Amino acid sequence: MIRKIGMSSDVLYAMGFGSIVMSVVSWTLSQKMEAAGTDRADRWGIFVGEWAPAFFALGTAMRLQEQWGPSGEREDLSEMRGRSRETIPVG
């Protein structure tokens, strides 16, 4: 379903890293702009930071689907070896 709306694993990984950055940004802004103190800043940082594992997990699931294909059938082992030898130089 995620793939149908045009998302790829790279986008989901980028969203994971973006949520880590946004966690730090939201913590910093909350600490400087609100009078509530460090407690509220910590809550904002943790709230946004908790999104990262979900995005990374979805990105990993999407990457597996991209590698295995939409039908869920695994490639033939000989095809995988041939493709890997073409892309990875072997000494």
N, C-alpha and C positions, 0 to 999 in steps of 0.2 A: 504494500500500500504506500509506503514512503517513497519507493522508487517511482511509482506512478505519478507522483507530483513533481518529479524531477530532482529529487535529492540523491546524492551519491555519498559514498563512504567518506570521501575527502571533505565534503561539506560538513558532515556530522563530526568528523575529527576537528575541523576548524571551529565549529560551534563549541566543542569541548574545551579547546584551548582558549577560545573567546570568553567562555564563562569563568575560567580561572582568572583571566585578566580583569573581567568585570567584577569579580569578587573583591579583588584588591582595590579597584577603583571605587566600588560602592562602600567599602569599609573606610577608605580614606575620606571620601566626600561626606559620609555620614558623621565621621568623627569631627570634621572641621566645620560642617554647616549646622549640625543639630546640637542643641544644648543638653541632650539626654545623656551624653557621655559615651564612654567606651563600651558599655554593655549593649546599647542599641547598635552601635557600629559593628560590634562582633556578630550580632544576630543577622544584620544585613549581609555581611561578608560570608557567613556560614550558609545562609539561605541561598545566595546566588552560587556559591561554591559547590553546593550539593548537586547542581545540574550537571557538572562535568562528568561524573561517572555514568550517568544515563546517556549522555551524548556519545561517550567513548564506547559504551556497550552497544548502542544502536549502530555506531560506525563499524564496529567489529562484525556484527551480524550482517550488515549490508556488504561488507567486504567479502565475507564468506559466500553470500548469495551471488556477488559479482564473479567470484572465482568458480563457483560450482554451477552457475547458471540458474535461470528461473525455474527449471523443471526439478531441480534438486538432485539431478543425476550426476554422479561423479564422472569426471573424465577418465578415459582409458589411461592406464599408467604409462604405456609407451608414448602416448601423445604428450603427456606431461614431461617425460624425460626429454623428448625431442625438442619441445619448446624451451625447456630450461637450458639445454645445451646451446641453443641458438642465442639466447639472451645473456647467459652467464659464461664468461670465458673460463675454460678449464685448462689448467697448466699443462 
